[in-house]
């Protein structure tokens, strides 16, 4: 799909939203602009009257938002709540050019209906009974090159997120740039996105703070995956994992242990059945550790990362292993195979209880 060169105007957003609504109304229903004078206090951007086949109708109070972020939902909810109280029987509806998945969820949780120009729609009117739920685009078709990314995908985002997770502090932007090792532009884009998603705040002096690191970790796991973000090769340790751990501790390979074996340093869940290890050179590491390539039955996954981030702020375990930082281990388990996600929850519980032990 070719990127549109211009963003739609507010009137275009309303027109597109009305097309979406009309196309999805059940047979016999109608939606028309509410007649002037029918509502004395017209502080909404627009009013529509939807009418059922039997003539019963309801009023929709529309709040047109060119761009809607998660942080906007609370304000929009307050505005529409005040408005619908003044117009008995009315229902608040947010109309936007595009509503991302997290925004749609927040609107739903707030009890608000919504329509976007791509076809994402939830309309819930109790009287007359009307419920419409449809899905449109999963990405903003108006977000062209150079506009802020709507995800935490990619190395710059991962580096900023890891810095925010690994350290319990408020940040000046230049400090965050220095510690994360990302460019000024990339850092600002990530922080702007985190603000819109209510994952970080900036005070009047510009200091950046994460108030809920667990929420940030879980959001990052939606865009980062151990398997999908690294070059994975699978191997067999023929003498078993205990022997492999001894070889690893004595080796000269550049590596960082993650997954179950790493998590056991803080929150042992169950005996490890496989090893997940970051390494700069999988073939060399496999030779040093006497691993055998395997298409099936592998008990070792070697991951060559797309950046040096997994090797940042590593720890040394009591047994001499180099272990990835807890936040990295947690996100790897959250997106790992088998029982890894349940092991991630055990680790996160430990991290919550012992935050001062791992967040600098």
C-alpha positions as CSV (number, residue, x, y, z in Angstrom):
1,X,0.0,0.0,0.0
2,X,1.4,3.4,-0.9
3,X,1.8,5.8,1.9
4,X,-0.6,8.8,1.7
5,X,1.3,12.1,1.3
6,X,-0.9,14.1,3.6
7,X,-2.8,13.4,6.8
8,X,-6.6,13.6,6.6
9,X,-8.3,16.8,7.9
10,X,-10.7,16.5,10.8
11,X,-13.7,16.8,8.4
12,X,-12.1,14.0,6.4
13,X,-11.8,11.9,9.5
14,X,-15.5,12.4,10.3
15,X,-16.6,11.7,6.8
16,X,-14.5,8.5,6.7
17,X,-15.9,7.4,10.1
18,X,-19.4,7.9,8.9
19,X,-18.8,5.8,5.8
20,X,-17.5,3.0,8.0
21,X,-20.6,3.3,10.2
22,X,-23.1,3.3,7.3
23,X,-21.4,0.4,5.7
24,X,-21.7,-1.7,8.9
25,X,-25.2,-0.7,10.1
26,X,-27.7,-3.7,10.0
27,X,-30.4,-3.6,7.4
28,X,-33.2,-1.2,8.3
29,X,-31.0,1.0,10.6
30,X,-30.1,4.6,9.7
31,X,-27.7,7.2,11.0
32,X,-28.2,10.9,10.3
33,X,-26.9,14.1,11.7
34,X,-29.0,15.2,14.7
35,X,-31.2,18.2,13.8
36,X,-30.0,21.6,14.9
37,X,-31.9,22.7,18.0
38,X,-32.6,19.2,19.2
39,X,-29.6,19.5,21.6
40,X,-29.1,22.9,23.2
41,X,-25.6,22.2,24.5
42,X,-23.6,21.1,21.5
43,X,-20.1,20.8,22.9
44,X,-19.4,17.6,21.0
45,X,-17.7,17.7,17.7
46,X,-20.8,16.2,16.1
47,X,-24.0,14.4,17.0
48,X,-25.7,11.5,15.1
49,X,-29.1,10.0,15.6
50,X,-29.1,6.2,14.9
51,X,-32.6,4.8,14.4
52,X,-33.7,1.2,14.6
53,X,-36.3,-0.3,12.1
54,X,-39.0,0.1,14.7
55,X,-38.3,3.8,15.0
56,X,-36.6,3.8,18.4
57,X,-33.4,5.9,18.3
58,X,-30.4,7.0,20.2
59,X,-28.0,9.9,20.0
60,X,-24.2,9.4,19.4
61,X,-22.0,12.2,20.7
62,X,-18.9,12.1,18.6
63,X,-15.4,13.2,19.7
64,X,-13.2,13.5,16.6
65,X,-9.5,12.9,17.4
66,X,-7.0,13.2,14.6
67,X,-4.5,11.1,16.6
68,X,-5.5,9.2,19.7
69,X,-2.9,7.8,22.1
70,X,-3.4,5.7,25.2
71,X,-2.7,8.7,27.4
72,X,-5.6,10.6,25.7
73,X,-8.2,8.1,26.7
74,X,-8.7,9.3,30.3
75,X,-9.3,12.9,29.1
76,X,-11.6,11.8,26.3
77,X,-13.6,9.7,28.7
78,X,-14.1,12.6,31.1
79,X,-15.2,14.9,28.2
80,X,-17.7,12.4,26.9
81,X,-19.0,11.5,30.3
82,X,-19.7,15.1,31.1
83,X,-21.4,15.6,27.7
84,X,-23.6,12.5,27.8
85,X,-24.8,13.4,31.3
86,X,-26.2,16.6,29.7
87,X,-27.8,14.7,26.9
88,X,-29.8,11.8,28.5
89,X,-29.7,8.6,26.5
90,X,-26.7,9.6,24.4
91,X,-23.6,7.5,23.9
92,X,-20.0,8.7,23.6
93,X,-18.1,7.6,20.5
94,X,-14.5,8.4,19.6
95,X,-13.8,8.9,15.9
96,X,-10.2,8.9,14.7
97,X,-8.2,8.4,11.6
98,X,-6.5,5.3,13.2
99,X,-6.7,3.6,16.6
100,X,-3.9,1.3,17.6
101,X,-4.6,-2.0,19.4
102,X,-3.7,-0.7,22.9
103,X,-5.8,2.4,22.4
104,X,-8.8,0.3,21.3
105,X,-8.4,-1.8,24.4
106,X,-8.2,1.2,26.7
107,X,-11.3,2.7,25.0
108,X,-13.2,-0.6,25.5
109,X,-12.1,-0.8,29.1
110,X,-13.4,2.8,29.6
111,X,-16.8,1.8,28.2
112,X,-16.4,4.0,25.1
113,X,-17.4,3.1,21.6
114,X,-15.0,4.0,18.7
115,X,-14.7,4.1,14.9
116,X,-11.6,4.7,12.9
117,X,-11.2,5.4,9.2
118,X,-9.6,2.0,8.5
119,X,-12.6,0.0,9.8
120,X,-11.7,-0.7,13.4
121,X,-15.1,-0.2,15.1
122,X,-16.9,-1.0,18.4
123,X,-20.4,0.5,18.8
124,X,-22.3,-0.6,21.8
125,X,-25.7,1.0,22.3
126,X,-28.1,-0.6,24.9
127,X,-31.3,1.1,23.7
128,X,-32.1,0.4,21.0
129,X,-30.0,-2.7,21.1
130,X,-27.1,-2.2,18.6
131,X,-23.7,-3.9,18.9
132,X,-21.2,-3.7,16.0
133,X,-17.6,-4.9,16.3
134,X,-15.3,-5.0,13.2
135,X,-11.6,-5.0,12.6
136,X,-9.7,-2.8,10.3
137,X,-6.0,-2.1,9.8
138,X,-3.3,-3.1,12.3
139,X,-1.0,-0.3,11.4
140,X,-1.5,3.4,10.7
141,X,-1.6,3.9,6.9
142,X,-0.8,7.6,7.4
143,X,2.4,7.1,9.3
144,X,5.0,7.5,6.7
145,X,8.8,7.5,6.9
146,X,10.2,9.8,9.6
147,X,7.1,9.7,11.8
148,X,7.4,8.1,15.2
149,X,7.2,4.3,15.3
150,X,4.2,2.8,16.9
151,X,6.2,-0.2,18.4
152,X,9.2,-1.1,20.4
153,X,10.7,-3.1,17.6
154,X,14.3,-2.8,16.6
155,X,17.7,-2.4,18.3
156,X,17.4,1.4,19.3
157,X,14.1,0.7,21.1
158,X,15.5,-2.4,22.8
159,X,18.5,-0.5,24.0
160,X,16.5,2.3,25.5
161,X,14.0,-0.1,27.1
162,X,16.8,-2.1,28.6
163,X,18.4,1.0,30.1
164,X,15.1,2.0,31.6
165,X,14.5,-1.5,33.0
166,X,18.1,-2.0,34.3
167,X,18.2,1.2,36.3
168,X,15.8,2.6,38.9
169,X,16.1,6.3,38.4
170,X,14.9,9.4,36.6
171,X,16.7,10.3,33.4
172,X,17.9,13.4,31.6
173,X,17.6,12.6,27.9
174,X,21.3,13.1,27.3
175,X,22.0,10.5,30.1
176,X,19.6,8.0,28.6
177,X,21.3,8.5,25.2
178,X,24.7,7.9,26.8
179,X,23.8,4.8,28.8
180,X,21.6,3.2,26.0
181,X,24.1,4.0,23.3
182,X,21.4,5.2,20.9
183,X,21.1,8.3,18.7
184,X,19.4,11.4,20.0
185,X,16.6,11.1,17.4
186,X,16.0,7.4,18.2
187,X,15.9,8.0,21.9
188,X,13.4,10.9,21.6
189,X,11.2,8.7,19.4
190,X,11.2,5.9,21.8
191,X,10.5,8.1,24.8
192,X,7.7,9.8,22.9
193,X,6.1,6.5,22.2
194,X,6.5,5.4,25.8
195,X,4.8,8.6,26.9
196,X,1.9,8.0,24.5
197,X,1.5,4.5,25.8
198,X,1.7,5.7,29.5
199,X,4.8,3.6,30.0
200,X,6.9,6.6,31.0
201,X,6.4,10.1,32.1
202,X,8.3,13.4,31.6
203,X,8.1,16.2,34.1
204,X,8.3,19.9,33.5
205,X,12.1,19.7,33.5
206,X,12.1,16.9,30.9
207,X,13.2,14.1,33.3
208,X,12.0,10.7,32.1
209,X,10.7,8.2,34.6
210,X,9.3,4.7,34.4
211,X,6.6,4.2,37.0
212,X,5.8,0.5,36.3
213,X,8.8,-1.5,35.0
214,X,6.7,-4.7,34.8
215,X,4.3,-3.1,32.5
216,X,7.1,-1.8,30.3
217,X,8.8,-5.3,30.3
218,X,5.5,-6.9,29.2
219,X,5.0,-4.3,26.5
220,X,8.5,-4.9,25.1
221,X,7.9,-8.6,25.0
222,X,5.1,-7.9,22.4
223,X,7.7,-6.6,20.0
224,X,10.8,-8.5,20.9
225,X,11.3,-12.3,20.7
226,X,14.2,-14.5,21.5
227,X,13.7,-16.6,18.4
228,X,12.5,-14.0,15.9
229,X,15.1,-11.3,16.8
230,X,18.2,-13.4,16.8
231,X,19.9,-15.9,14.5
232,X,19.1,-19.2,16.2
233,X,21.0,-22.5,15.7
234,X,20.2,-25.7,17.5
235,X,22.6,-28.1,19.0
236,X,23.0,-31.2,21.2
237,X,25.2,-31.3,24.3
238,X,26.0,-35.0,24.1
239,X,27.1,-35.3,27.8
240,X,24.1,-33.4,29.1
241,X,23.6,-29.9,30.5
242,X,25.5,-30.3,33.8
243,X,28.6,-31.2,31.9
244,X,27.9,-28.3,29.4
245,X,27.7,-25.8,32.3
246,X,31.2,-26.8,33.5
247,X,32.6,-26.4,30.0
248,X,30.9,-23.0,29.6
249,X,32.4,-21.7,32.8
250,X,35.9,-22.7,31.8
251,X,35.6,-21.5,28.1
252,X,36.9,-18.3,26.4
253,X,33.8,-17.8,24.3
254,X,32.0,-14.5,24.3
255,X,28.6,-15.5,25.6
256,X,25.7,-14.6,28.0
257,X,23.5,-17.3,29.4
258,X,19.8,-16.7,29.3
259,X,16.6,-18.8,29.7
260,X,16.0,-21.3,32.4
261,X,19.6,-21.8,33.4
262,X,20.1,-18.1,33.9
263,X,16.8,-17.6,35.7
264,X,17.8,-20.4,38.1
265,X,20.4,-18.0,39.6
266,X,17.5,-16.0,41.1
267,X,14.3,-18.1,40.8
268,X,14.7,-21.8,40.2
269,X,11.5,-23.1,38.6
270,X,12.3,-26.7,37.6
271,X,15.4,-28.6,36.3
272,X,16.5,-27.2,33.0
273,X,15.8,-29.3,29.9
274,X,17.6,-27.0,27.5
275,X,20.1,-24.1,27.4
276,X,19.5,-20.7,25.7
277,X,22.8,-18.9,25.2
278,X,23.7,-15.7,23.4
279,X,27.1,-15.8,21.6
280,X,28.9,-13.7,19.1
281,X,30.0,-16.7,16.9
282,X,27.8,-19.8,17.2
283,X,30.0,-22.1,15.1
284,X,33.2,-21.3,17.1
285,X,31.3,-21.6,20.4
286,X,29.9,-24.9,19.4
287,X,33.4,-26.2,18.7
288,X,34.7,-24.9,22.1
289,X,31.8,-26.6,23.9
290,X,31.8,-29.8,21.9
291,X,28.2,-29.3,20.7
292,X,26.7,-31.3,17.8
293,X,24.4,-29.7,15.2
294,X,20.9,-31.1,15.5
295,X,17.7,-30.8,13.5
296,X,15.7,-32.7,16.2
297,X,16.2,-33.4,19.8
298,X,18.4,-30.3,20.5
299,X,19.0,-29.3,24.1
300,X,21.0,-26.1,23.3
301,X,19.9,-23.0,21.4
302,X,22.7,-20.6,20.4
303,X,21.5,-17.1,19.5
304,X,23.6,-14.7,17.6
305,X,22.1,-11.3,18.5
306,X,21.6,-8.4,16.0
307,X,23.4,-6.1,18.5
308,X,25.6,-6.4,21.5
309,X,22.7,-5.6,23.8
310,X,22.4,-9.1,25.4
311,X,26.1,-8.7,26.5
312,X,25.4,-5.4,28.3
313,X,25.4,-5.3,32.1
314,X,25.9,-9.1,32.4
315,X,26.5,-10.7,35.8
316,X,28.8,-13.5,36.9
317,X,27.0,-16.4,38.8
318,X,28.3,-18.2,41.8
319,X,29.3,-21.1,39.4
320,X,31.3,-18.7,37.2
321,X,28.8,-18.4,34.4
322,X,28.2,-15.1,32.5
323,X,24.5,-14.5,32.9
324,X,22.4,-11.9,30.9
325,X,20.8,-9.1,33.0
326,X,17.5,-10.2,34.7
327,X,15.4,-8.0,32.4
328,X,16.9,-9.6,29.3
329,X,16.4,-13.1,30.7
330,X,12.8,-12.3,31.6
331,X,11.9,-11.1,28.1
332,X,13.7,-14.1,26.6
333,X,11.6,-16.5,28.7
334,X,8.4,-14.6,28.0
335,X,8.9,-15.2,24.3
336,X,10.7,-18.5,24.5
337,X,9.5,-22.1,23.7
338,X,7.8,-24.6,25.9
339,X,7.3,-23.8,29.5
340,X,9.5,-20.7,29.2
341,X,6.6,-18.2,29.7
342,X,5.6,-19.8,33.0
343,X,9.2,-19.6,34.1
344,X,9.2,-16.0,33.2
345,X,6.4,-15.3,35.6
346,X,8.4,-16.9,38.4
347,X,11.4,-14.7,37.6
348,X,9.3,-11.6,37.4
349,X,7.9,-12.3,40.8
350,X,11.4,-12.6,42.2
351,X,12.4,-9.3,40.4
352,X,9.4,-7.5,42.0
353,X,10.4,-8.8,45.5
354,X,14.1,-8.0,45.0
355,X,14.1,-4.9,42.9
356,X,17.0,-3.3,44.7
357,X,19.1,-6.4,44.0
358,X,19.1,-6.1,40.2
359,X,18.1,-2.5,39.3
360,X,21.0,-0.2,39.7
